[in-house]
Amino acid sequence: MQVVESHGARIPVIGFGTMTLKQELCIELVEAALHLGYRHLDTAQNYGNEREVGEGLRASGFKREEIFLTTKVWFNRLAAGDFERSVDESLERLKLPFVDLLLIHWPNAQIPLAQSIGALCRVKRSGLAKHIGVANFNVAMLEEAHKLASEPLACLQIEAHPYLDQTKIIAAARRHGMAVVAYCPLARGKVPGDETLQRIGRAHGKTPAQVALAYLEGQRIIPIPRTSKRERLAENLSSLELSLSAAEMAEIDKLKRPNARIVSPPQAPQWDS
Ligand SMILES: NC(=O)c1ccc[n+]([C@@H]2O[C@H](COP(=O)([O-])OP(=O)(O)OC[C@H]3O[C@@H](n4cnc5c(N)ncnc54)[C@H](OP(=O)(O)O)[C@@H]3O)[C@@H](O)[C@H]2O)c1
């Protein structure tokens, strides 16, 4: 699979998002996704499924180094010391010696950024995370994080889909050579009913979900769609076969609208975005 390169990280251009997937279904879908051709898995401490994601990876029979796995540290574990303990706990649940990418899941205004970025960099130096990055940071926080970091921040994970304008934060990430990963790439199920995406899809014999994913992939933004249905794993993966014209990309650009954000911070009043 093609990769996006960033500060030594080689991130497969589409990943399988696992939020809400639990128990046997999660194990089965992770294993099925890898057999279909996915090479990139996205989990988090907060999803309560690191155990199952690790199990699915092992059940697939793929070698550890063939798969790119991301986990995230939840906002209440960002204090120095607790951060490192929480990473040890994640690796115990995953039953893995390291993750490929470790992200701060959300910033926490109660904990100085210097502490959490310091801990993130220490985890990278210890080898427990091959690469590090952040999620849900705004431009100011991202700039501060780069000033504080003693190791390269390879990735920014943010909400991104055809309805949400993320131009400024994506430009900031790219100024620092970061890869951009898109969560909620299907706008949590809003995409399939969209008439513009349906029409563009019909012209290519593709579904609206595939069009939305190809729209991100065409900008070198890495989508991590989630599904609980096996047949949709293949549908989403084959978005990689679709190349949209400049006119189609421009038409999808016009779907952006105010208040399109789906996910709110875990403690909303503390952050401006
Ligand atoms: N860093 C963060 O703060 C953060 C926040 C949110 C999410 N994430 C990550 O990003 C991943 C993706 O985001 P998400 O799960 O919130 O939203 P999403 O991937 O945009 O949407 C998932 C929804 O779309 C449906 N779906 C999937 N494929 C489809 C298809 N081909 N056609 C029609 N419907 C389809 C799924 O339903 P079915 O299950 O019925 O297919 C599910 O309801 C998460 O799983 C997680 O790994 C990160």
The ligand as a Tripos MOL2 file, in Angstrom:
@<TRIPOS>MOLECULE
LIG
   48    52     1     0     0
SMALL
NO_CHARGES

@<TRIPOS>ATOM
      1 N1         -8.8350   11.6100   17.4620 N.am      1 LIG1
      2 C1        -10.1020   11.7360   17.7610 C.2       1 LIG1
      3 O1        -10.4870   12.5560   18.5980 O.2       1 LIG1
      4 C2        -11.1130   10.8640   17.0530 C.ar      1 LIG1
      5 C3        -12.4790   11.1850   17.1620 C.ar      1 LIG1
      6 C4        -13.3890   10.3880   16.4870 C.ar      1 LIG1
      7 C5        -12.9470    9.3070   15.7410 C.ar      1 LIG1
      8 N2        -11.6210    8.9940   15.6680 N.ar      1 LIG1
      9 C6        -11.1350    7.8270   14.8690 C.3       1 LIG1
     10 O2        -11.6240    7.9610   13.5430 O.3       1 LIG1
     11 C7        -12.3620    6.8110   13.1670 C.3       1 LIG1
     12 C8        -13.4560    7.1710   12.1910 C.3       1 LIG1
     13 O3        -14.3390    8.1450   12.7140 O.3       1 LIG1
     14 P1        -15.8350    7.7740   13.1620 P.3       1 LIG1
     15 O4        -15.8910    6.3360   13.4800 O.co2     1 LIG1
     16 O5        -16.2110    8.7120   14.2250 O.co2     1 LIG1
     17 O6        -16.7030    8.1760   11.8930 O.3       1 LIG1
     18 P2        -16.7740    7.7670   10.3260 P.3       1 LIG1
     19 O7        -15.7200    6.7750    9.9830 O.co2     1 LIG1
     20 O8        -16.8730    9.0370    9.5770 O.co2     1 LIG1
     21 O9        -18.2060    7.1090   10.2190 O.3       1 LIG1
     22 C9        -18.5180    5.8670   10.7490 C.3       1 LIG1
     23 C10       -19.9790    5.6090   10.3930 C.3       1 LIG1
     24 O10       -20.1050    5.5080    8.9690 O.3       1 LIG1
     25 C11       -20.7490    4.2910    8.6190 C.3       1 LIG1
     26 N3        -20.0880    3.7630    7.4040 N.ar      1 LIG1
     27 C12       -18.8390    3.2590    7.2950 C.ar      1 LIG1
     28 N4        -18.5610    2.9190    6.0210 N.ar      1 LIG1
     29 C13       -19.6630    3.2150    5.3030 C.ar      1 LIG1
     30 C14       -20.0070    3.0850    3.9360 C.ar      1 LIG1
     31 N5        -19.1470    2.6000    3.0470 N.pl3     1 LIG1
     32 N6        -21.2530    3.4770    3.5340 N.ar      1 LIG1
     33 C15       -22.1310    3.9880    4.4350 C.ar      1 LIG1
     34 N7        -21.8760    4.1280    5.7510 N.ar      1 LIG1
     35 C16       -20.6400    3.7590    6.1710 C.ar      1 LIG1
     36 C17       -20.5820    3.3720    9.8140 C.3       1 LIG1
     37 O11       -21.7180    2.5570    9.9490 O.3       1 LIG1
     38 P3        -21.6150    0.9340    9.9190 P.3       1 LIG1
     39 O12       -20.8370    0.5370   11.1260 O.co2     1 LIG1
     40 O13       -23.0550    0.5370    9.9540 O.co2     1 LIG1
     41 O14       -20.9290    0.5970    8.6240 O.co2     1 LIG1
     42 C18       -20.5060    4.3340   10.9880 C.3       1 LIG1
     43 O15       -21.7900    4.6210   11.4830 O.3       1 LIG1
     44 C19       -12.8520    6.2610   14.5190 C.3       1 LIG1
     45 O16       -13.2780    4.9250   14.4440 O.3       1 LIG1
     46 C20       -11.6220    6.4780   15.3700 C.3       1 LIG1
     47 O17       -10.6720    5.4420   15.1090 O.3       1 LIG1
     48 C21       -10.6920    9.7860   16.2960 C.ar      1 LIG1
@<TRIPOS>BOND
     1     1     2 1
     2     2     3 2
     3     2     4 1
     4     4     5 ar
     5     4    48 ar
     6     5     6 ar
     7     6     7 ar
     8     7     8 ar
     9     8     9 1
    10     8    48 ar
    11     9    10 1
    12     9    46 1
    13    10    11 1
    14    11    12 1
    15    11    44 1
    16    12    13 1
    17    13    14 1
    18    14    15 2
    19    14    16 1
    20    14    17 1
    21    17    18 1
    22    18    19 2
    23    18    20 1
    24    18    21 1
    25    21    22 1
    26    22    23 1
    27    23    24 1
    28    23    42 1
    29    24    25 1
    30    25    26 1
    31    25    36 1
    32    26    27 ar
    33    26    35 ar
    34    27    28 ar
    35    28    29 ar
    36    29    30 ar
    37    29    35 ar
    38    30    31 1
    39    30    32 ar
    40    32    33 ar
    41    33    34 ar
    42    34    35 ar
    43    36    37 1
    44    36    42 1
    45    37    38 1
    46    38    39 2
    47    38    40 1
    48    38    41 1
    49    42    43 1
    50    44    45 1
    51    44    46 1
    52    46    47 1
@<TRIPOS>SUBSTRUCTURE
     1 LIG1         1 GROUP 0 **** ****
